[in-house]
Amino acid sequence: MSPDLRPLSIIYNQKSGFHAAQQDEEYERLMTFWTQYGFEIQVFELNQTIDFDEMMAVILVRHQQADKRGVVIAAGGDGTLNAVAKRLMHTDIPMGIIPLGTFNYVARALNIPIDVHKAAEVIATGTIHEVHVATLNDQIYLNNASLGLYPLFIKKRELYNQRFGRFPLHAYTSGLDVLLREHRSLKLAVTVDGKKHPVSTPLIFFGNNQLQLSDLNLRIAECAANGKLAGVVVAKSDRYSLLKMLWKLIQGKIDQASDVYTFCAEQIRVDCKKTQLTVAVDGELREMHTPLNFAVKKSALKVMVPNVVTSV
């Protein structure tokens, strides 16, 4: 690599269609644009045959051996961003974002444009901003992690997406579908900053993105912005109470729902008699061993953003 060039590695999810045949012209425009800013570009595709850890090891060596660190771009939804961010934490290599998901909360919270070409311009001409990253055992989450009904929402939403296409409305229709069919509770012990609370809940939600929490009109949005853990617990599991909660959510009044409690903390531990729980982490389902330990690594990830940005 020429010492005058900066490495730029693009990691994209095959499902995102970033380099689809029908978009070749747009793709070439992006490559030409970044080349004009002195980047040497390599493209890496995520698919079922790729060993992600091996691929990221190659990418990290490429950037660490260069005179200039360059940028590693995650092109996809928040699940793709999560995977790339986990490997870039605590390095001096910034992450660039091409938002190709449904809600794109990470990009929006950082004022990164949803338009692909404008996002590409931020990568080339923006500034580096350090963001807080929430951790859950050996995983991270940039948006949220949740237990109970929410992982069932994710499963149902993916079925809707496969059948009808990917639309934000499916987040609500899948939620209604699950509430009409499932309303079981988890029996947990939740320790918040050293104080233990027995909890029976159908849903517990931890947020790390103040924009998403603000969209839900939750007062704990500022908590996430300040690098703390923001939590939401639903206390009742009967179908009528859950449907009322969903209606409040649609109205943007979830904070006013009865039996919905929020809290802010530095550290949280969740214990359960079950040795393993299904957790939704940035929209991806994972089977995780208990106990679940939540914390926040402050200013742990460098991201390319516009010159004026909201802190995350």
Summary of the structure (lengths in Angstrom):
residues: 312
radius of gyration: 20.1
end to end distance: 33.9
largest distance: 64.6
contacts: 1027
relative contact order: 0.16
helix: 37%
strand: 34%
